[in-house]
Amino acid sequence: MMDAGGHWRNWVGNQSCIVRHRGAPESEAALSEMVREATSNGLNVRCAGSGHSFTPVALTSGLHLTLSKLQGITNIDAARKRVSVHAGTTINTLGKALKANGLSMINQGDIDSQALAGALTTGTHGTGLTLGNMASQIVGMRLVQPDGRVLVINDNQPDMLDAARVSIGMLGVISEITLQVMDSYNLHEKLWRCTFDECMEQHDELAATHRHFGFFWCPVPESRHCYCLPDTSSVSTTTSLSDVCEMKTIDITDRPPMESAFEKIAYSSEIYPIEYVPNFHELEYAVPVKYGKQACMEVRKLMLEKHPTCIYPIEYRFTAGDGGWISPFFEQDSITLSVSGEPGTDYWDYLKDVDDILRQFGSRPHWGKLHFLGAEDVAALYPRARDFKALRNKLDPEGRFLNDHLRQLFG
């Protein structure tokens, strides 16, 4: 049974909609019936996850679903190290369950409060030159179709799986995901500060010699506070507080857990996330790795010379290429470069200038972060975009899983 509608807004409040009906199913059968009922009445259907996307991907005026009552692991295949999990399970909840079973995710991002399905199928990633985005860990999915039937996909159907891994909810409402995981492991994290020039000099070596490497470039001292970054002055190689990089490396270790101010060893999912508060709107593009340093230098120059009041840090990470048809990393090893604006300020010209820089390198956006792509850009940037659109139209010919934003890009 669908509930009455109302107003919904996302995590940071920059996207909102008035919906006809809300649904919070407690089982796959209930989810299927809600979808079937809504589409038979001519309504569109979107699923909101935890609302962490800055783009309008979750908006609809029809049936708005949350899978927050579909939580937890449904099966563990210990021999193959595969775990099936309800799609509404949050990343941090999954991490705790995996730890209890002697397992770990292969990699994850730096926020862990998102629902698994929403995070993975928008292209969420961590950092690591040899590590794919989180969706690359998917080896199976169950997707509720417009008529309520369940489409089962696994790695015996590699094309379908590559299409569905990053699909922004357009191929169906995901009820369950099966992930390839690995034996439990501890990570050793180190933090320090250096100048931008030092960072660029060490860039290639640090990326190649550490499982994870990333940094925040901070134009002014206040930048660090925008993301609650610790003060690393005591382990800094510079006395400057402006035009500096807050550096991080993380590696697997056999050493026991420990923690000091700028060094920590702990179970994998206890290391990855950092503390964020919803005080920013973010744009993030995947730039081919060979252009990473150049792109970062150009955006830094833009911020220092043209937009000095835009002080949120640049976040810079690495992700290996994958086969996802509309993945930001389709067959392209990348760095990801993100910039942010403060809610309530006029930062749009700044983001547009950043877009102008990054698109010259053939960069692709994280689908949950602000971007300026149109349908022509999608066709140019994603070699399998036409295949994806054809599959989407075959599975959902009436476009019930689209909204205005997605229809413009993929309809």
C-alpha positions as CSV (number, residue, x, y, z in Angstrom):
1,M,0.0,0.0,0.0
2,M,1.4,3.4,-1.0
3,D,1.1,6.3,1.5
4,A,0.0,9.8,0.8
5,G,2.6,12.1,-0.7
6,G,4.1,15.3,0.4
7,H,7.3,17.3,0.3
8,W,10.8,15.7,0.0
9,R,14.2,17.3,-0.1
10,N,17.7,15.9,-0.2
11,W,20.5,15.8,2.4
12,V,21.8,19.4,1.7
13,G,18.5,20.9,0.7
14,N,19.3,22.0,-2.9
15,Q,16.8,19.5,-4.5
16,S,13.2,19.0,-3.5
17,C,9.9,17.8,-5.0
18,I,6.2,17.4,-4.1
19,V,5.3,13.7,-4.6
20,R,1.9,12.1,-5.1
21,H,2.7,9.0,-3.1
22,R,5.4,7.7,-0.8
23,G,6.4,4.1,-0.3
24,A,8.6,2.4,2.3
25,P,8.3,-1.3,1.5
26,E,9.5,-3.9,4.0
27,S,10.0,-6.7,1.5
28,E,10.7,-7.2,-2.2
29,A,7.2,-8.4,-2.8
30,A,5.8,-5.2,-1.3
31,L,8.2,-3.2,-3.4
32,S,7.1,-5.0,-6.5
33,E,3.4,-4.4,-5.8
34,M,4.0,-0.7,-5.1
35,V,5.9,-0.3,-8.4
36,R,3.3,-2.2,-10.3
37,E,0.4,-0.2,-8.8
38,A,2.1,3.1,-9.5
39,T,3.0,2.4,-13.1
40,S,-0.4,0.9,-13.9
41,N,-1.9,4.3,-12.8
42,G,0.5,6.2,-15.1
43,L,2.8,7.4,-12.3
44,N,6.6,7.7,-12.6
45,V,8.7,6.0,-9.9
46,R,12.0,7.1,-8.3
47,C,13.9,5.9,-5.3
48,A,15.7,8.3,-3.1
49,G,18.3,6.2,-1.3
50,S,19.7,8.4,1.6
51,G,19.3,11.6,-0.4
52,H,23.0,12.3,-0.8
53,S,22.9,13.3,-4.5
54,F,23.2,16.9,-5.3
55,T,21.6,16.4,-8.7
56,P,17.8,16.0,-9.3
57,V,18.2,12.2,-9.9
58,A,15.8,11.3,-7.1
59,L,13.0,13.7,-7.9
60,T,9.5,12.7,-9.1
61,S,6.0,13.9,-8.8
62,G,4.7,10.3,-8.8
63,L,5.8,7.5,-6.4
64,H,8.8,8.3,-4.3
65,L,10.4,5.3,-2.7
66,T,12.7,4.8,0.2
67,L,14.3,1.4,0.8
68,S,15.3,2.2,4.4
69,K,13.2,-0.8,5.7
70,L,15.0,-3.2,3.3
71,Q,18.2,-3.6,5.3
72,G,20.8,-6.3,6.0
73,I,22.7,-9.2,4.6
74,T,20.6,-11.9,2.9
75,N,23.3,-14.4,2.1
76,I,27.0,-15.0,2.4
77,D,28.9,-17.3,0.0
78,A,32.0,-17.9,2.1
79,A,33.7,-20.0,-0.6
80,R,33.5,-17.3,-3.3
81,K,33.5,-14.4,-0.8
82,R,30.3,-13.0,-2.1
83,V,27.7,-11.2,0.0
84,S,24.1,-10.5,-1.0
85,V,22.5,-7.5,0.7
86,H,19.2,-5.6,0.7
87,A,19.6,-2.4,-1.4
88,G,18.6,0.0,1.4
89,T,21.4,-1.1,3.7
90,T,23.7,1.7,4.5
91,I,27.4,1.4,3.8
92,N,28.3,1.7,7.5
93,T,25.8,-1.0,8.4
94,L,27.2,-3.3,5.8
95,G,30.8,-2.6,7.1
96,K,29.8,-3.7,10.6
97,A,28.1,-6.9,9.4
98,L,31.1,-7.8,7.2
99,K,33.5,-7.3,10.0
100,A,31.5,-9.6,12.2
101,N,31.8,-12.3,9.4
102,G,35.6,-11.8,8.8
103,L,35.1,-9.9,5.5
104,S,35.7,-6.4,4.1
105,M,34.6,-4.4,1.1
106,I,37.4,-4.1,-1.5
107,N,37.1,-0.3,-1.3
108,Q,34.7,2.5,-0.4
109,G,34.3,6.2,-0.4
110,D,34.8,8.9,2.3
111,I,31.1,9.0,3.3
112,D,29.5,5.9,4.6
113,S,25.9,6.9,5.5
114,Q,24.5,6.5,2.0
115,A,22.2,3.6,1.0
116,L,24.2,1.0,-0.9
117,A,22.1,1.0,-4.1
118,G,22.0,4.8,-4.4
119,A,25.7,5.3,-3.8
120,L,26.9,2.5,-6.1
121,T,24.7,3.2,-9.1
122,T,25.5,6.9,-9.3
123,G,29.3,6.1,-9.6
124,T,30.5,6.6,-6.0
125,H,34.1,5.7,-5.5
126,G,37.0,5.8,-3.0
127,T,40.6,6.4,-4.0
128,G,43.3,4.0,-5.3
129,L,45.1,3.9,-8.7
130,T,44.4,0.2,-9.1
131,L,40.9,0.1,-7.5
132,G,37.6,0.5,-9.4
133,N,34.6,2.4,-8.2
134,M,32.3,0.8,-5.7
135,A,29.9,-0.5,-8.4
136,S,32.7,-2.5,-9.9
137,Q,32.3,-4.8,-6.8
138,I,28.7,-5.7,-7.9
139,V,28.4,-9.3,-9.3
140,G,24.6,-9.6,-9.1
141,M,21.5,-7.5,-8.8
142,R,17.7,-7.9,-8.5
143,L,15.8,-5.1,-10.2
144,V,12.0,-4.6,-9.9
145,Q,10.6,-3.8,-13.4
146,P,7.7,-1.5,-14.3
147,D,5.2,-4.3,-14.2
148,G,6.4,-5.5,-10.8
149,R,8.4,-8.6,-12.0
150,V,11.9,-9.0,-10.8
151,L,14.8,-9.0,-13.2
152,V,17.8,-11.1,-11.9
153,I,21.2,-10.2,-13.3
154,N,24.5,-11.9,-12.5
155,D,28.0,-12.2,-13.8
156,N,26.9,-14.8,-16.3
157,Q,25.4,-11.8,-18.2
158,P,28.4,-9.5,-18.3
159,D,26.9,-7.0,-20.7
160,M,23.7,-6.6,-18.6
161,L,25.7,-6.4,-15.4
162,D,27.9,-3.6,-16.9
163,A,24.8,-1.8,-18.0
164,A,23.2,-2.0,-14.6
165,R,26.1,-1.4,-12.3
166,V,26.0,2.4,-12.8
167,S,22.4,3.0,-14.1
168,I,21.0,5.8,-11.8
169,G,17.9,3.8,-11.1
170,M,16.8,3.8,-14.8
171,L,16.8,0.0,-15.4
172,G,14.5,-0.8,-12.4
173,V,14.3,-0.4,-8.6
174,I,17.1,-2.4,-7.1
175,S,15.9,-4.7,-4.3
176,E,19.2,-6.6,-3.7
177,I,22.8,-6.4,-4.6
178,T,25.5,-9.1,-4.5
179,L,29.0,-7.9,-3.9
180,Q,32.4,-9.4,-4.4
181,V,34.2,-8.9,-1.0
182,M,37.5,-10.1,0.4
183,D,38.9,-11.3,3.7
184,S,38.9,-8.8,6.5
185,Y,41.8,-6.5,6.6
186,N,43.2,-3.6,8.6
187,L,44.3,-0.3,7.1
188,H,47.1,2.1,8.1
189,E,46.3,5.7,7.5
190,K,48.8,8.6,7.6
191,L,48.1,12.3,7.3
192,W,50.4,15.3,6.7
193,R,50.5,18.7,5.1
194,C,52.8,19.9,2.3
195,T,52.9,22.7,-0.3
196,F,51.1,22.3,-3.6
197,D,54.4,22.1,-5.5
198,E,55.6,19.3,-3.2
199,C,52.4,17.5,-3.8
200,M,52.7,17.7,-7.5
201,E,56.3,16.5,-7.4
202,Q,55.3,13.4,-5.3
203,H,52.0,12.8,-7.1
204,D,53.1,9.9,-9.4
205,E,55.2,8.1,-6.8
206,L,52.5,8.3,-4.0
207,A,49.8,7.0,-6.3
208,A,52.0,4.1,-7.5
209,T,53.3,3.0,-4.1
210,H,50.2,3.2,-1.9
211,R,47.0,1.3,-2.1
212,H,45.1,4.6,-1.5
213,F,46.4,8.2,-2.0
214,G,44.4,11.4,-2.2
215,F,44.6,15.0,-1.0
216,F,42.7,18.2,-0.3
217,W,44.1,21.4,-1.7
218,C,43.3,24.3,0.6
219,P,43.7,27.8,-0.8
220,V,43.4,29.6,2.6
221,P,43.5,28.5,6.3
222,E,39.7,28.6,6.6
223,S,39.4,26.0,3.8
224,R,40.3,23.2,6.1
225,H,37.3,23.9,8.4
226,C,34.8,23.6,5.5
227,Y,35.4,19.8,5.6
228,C,36.3,19.4,9.2
229,L,39.9,18.5,8.3
230,P,42.3,18.1,11.2
231,D,45.1,20.6,11.8
232,T,48.2,18.8,10.6
233,S,50.7,21.6,11.3
234,S,52.8,19.4,13.6
235,V,53.5,16.9,10.8
236,S,53.7,19.5,8.1
237,T,56.7,20.0,5.7
238,T,55.8,23.7,5.4
239,T,55.0,26.6,7.7
240,S,52.5,28.0,5.3
241,L,48.7,27.6,6.0
242,S,47.6,28.8,2.6
243,D,48.0,27.1,-0.8
244,V,48.7,23.7,0.9
245,C,47.7,20.1,0.5
246,E,46.3,18.0,3.2
247,M,47.7,14.6,2.2
248,K,46.5,11.0,3.0
249,T,47.9,7.6,2.2
250,I,46.3,4.3,3.3
251,D,47.7,0.8,3.0
252,I,46.8,-2.7,4.2
253,T,48.8,-3.7,7.3
254,D,49.2,-6.7,9.6
255,R,50.0,-4.4,12.5
256,P,47.4,-4.3,15.4
257,P,45.0,-1.4,15.8
258,M,46.5,1.9,17.1
259,E,45.6,5.6,16.9
260,S,47.5,8.8,17.3
261,A,46.8,12.4,16.1
262,F,47.7,11.8,12.4
263,E,48.1,8.1,12.1
264,K,45.6,5.3,12.6
265,I,45.4,1.5,12.1
266,A,41.9,0.0,12.2
267,Y,39.5,-2.3,10.4
268,S,39.0,-1.3,6.8
269,S,35.5,0.4,7.0
270,E,36.5,2.2,10.2
271,I,39.3,4.0,8.3
272,Y,37.7,5.1,5.0
273,P,35.0,7.6,6.1
274,I,35.6,11.1,7.2
275,E,33.2,13.5,9.0
276,Y,31.1,15.7,6.7
277,V,28.3,18.1,7.5
278,P,25.8,19.2,4.9
279,N,27.3,22.6,4.4
280,F,28.3,22.3,0.7
281,H,27.1,21.6,-2.8
282,E,29.6,19.6,-4.9
283,L,30.7,19.2,-8.5
284,E,33.0,16.3,-9.2
285,Y,34.4,15.0,-12.6
286,A,36.5,12.0,-13.5
287,V,39.5,13.3,-15.4
288,P,41.7,10.8,-17.4
289,V,44.6,10.2,-15.1
290,K,47.2,11.5,-17.6
291,Y,45.6,14.9,-17.3
292,G,45.1,14.9,-13.6
293,K,47.9,17.2,-12.5
294,Q,47.3,19.6,-15.3
295,A,43.6,19.8,-14.5
296,C,44.3,20.4,-10.8
297,M,46.8,23.2,-11.6
298,E,44.3,24.9,-13.9
299,V,41.5,24.8,-11.4
300,R,43.8,26.0,-8.6
301,K,44.9,29.0,-10.8
302,L,41.2,29.7,-11.5
303,M,40.4,29.8,-7.8
304,L,43.4,31.9,-6.8
305,E,43.0,34.5,-9.6
306,K,39.4,34.7,-10.6
307,H,37.4,33.2,-7.7
308,P,39.4,34.0,-4.5
309,T,36.2,33.9,-2.4
310,C,35.6,30.3,-3.3
311,I,37.5,28.6,-0.6
312,Y,36.2,25.1,-0.3
313,P,39.1,22.6,-0.8
314,I,39.7,20.8,-4.0
315,E,39.3,17.1,-3.3
316,Y,41.6,14.9,-5.5
317,R,41.4,11.1,-5.7
318,F,42.2,8.1,-8.0
319,T,39.9,5.4,-9.6
320,A,40.7,2.6,-12.0
321,G,38.7,2.2,-15.2
322,D,35.8,-0.2,-15.4
323,G,33.3,-1.6,-17.9
324,G,30.1,0.2,-16.7
325,W,28.4,1.6,-19.8
326,I,27.6,5.0,-18.3
327,S,30.2,4.8,-15.4
328,P,32.3,7.9,-15.0
329,F,35.3,5.6,-15.3
330,F,34.3,3.6,-18.4
331,E,37.5,2.1,-19.8
332,Q,39.4,5.1,-18.4
333,D,41.7,5.2,-15.4
334,S,40.9,8.6,-13.8
335,I,41.5,11.1,-11.1
336,T,38.5,12.7,-9.6
337,L,38.5,16.4,-8.9
338,S,35.7,18.0,-6.9
339,V,35.0,21.5,-5.9
340,S,32.2,22.9,-3.8
341,G,30.1,26.0,-3.1
342,E,28.5,27.1,0.1
343,P,24.7,26.9,0.2
344,G,23.2,30.4,0.1
345,T,26.0,31.9,-2.0
346,D,26.1,32.6,-5.7
347,Y,28.8,30.1,-6.8
348,W,27.3,29.0,-10.1
349,D,29.7,31.0,-12.4
350,Y,32.6,29.4,-10.5
351,L,31.2,25.9,-11.0
352,K,30.6,26.7,-14.7
353,D,34.2,27.9,-15.0
354,V,35.5,24.7,-13.5
355,D,33.3,22.7,-15.9
356,D,34.8,24.7,-18.8
357,I,38.3,23.6,-17.7
358,L,37.5,20.0,-16.9
359,R,35.5,19.2,-20.1
360,Q,38.5,20.0,-22.3
361,F,40.1,16.8,-20.9
362,G,37.1,14.6,-21.8
363,S,36.0,14.4,-18.1
364,R,32.8,12.7,-17.0
365,P,30.7,13.6,-13.9
366,H,29.7,11.6,-10.8
367,W,26.0,11.3,-11.5
368,G,25.1,12.3,-8.0
369,K,27.2,15.5,-8.1
370,L,26.5,18.8,-9.9
371,H,27.4,18.9,-13.5
372,F,26.6,20.7,-16.8
373,L,26.2,17.8,-19.2
374,G,23.5,17.6,-21.9
375,A,22.3,14.8,-24.2
376,E,25.0,15.6,-26.8
377,D,27.7,15.4,-24.1
378,V,26.4,12.0,-23.0
379,A,26.6,10.7,-26.5
380,A,30.1,12.1,-27.0
381,L,31.6,11.0,-23.6
382,Y,30.2,7.5,-23.2
383,P,30.9,5.1,-26.1
384,R,28.1,2.8,-25.0
385,A,25.5,5.5,-24.3
386,R,23.4,4.4,-27.3
387,D,23.4,0.8,-26.1
388,F,22.4,1.9,-22.7
389,K,19.5,4.0,-24.0
390,A,18.3,1.1,-26.1
391,L,18.3,-1.2,-23.2
392,R,16.6,1.3,-20.9
393,N,13.9,1.8,-23.5
394,K,13.5,-2.0,-23.9
395,L,13.1,-2.5,-20.2
396,D,11.0,0.6,-19.5
397,P,9.4,1.8,-22.8
398,E,7.1,4.2,-21.1
399,G,9.9,5.8,-19.2
400,R,8.4,5.2,-15.7
401,F,11.8,5.2,-14.1
402,L,12.8,8.6,-15.6
403,N,12.3,12.1,-14.4
404,D,12.7,15.4,-16.2
405,H,16.5,15.5,-15.5
406,L,17.2,11.9,-16.6
407,R,14.8,12.1,-19.6
408,Q,16.8,15.0,-20.9
409,L,20.0,13.0,-20.7
410,F,18.9,9.5,-21.5
411,G,15.3,9.5,-22.7
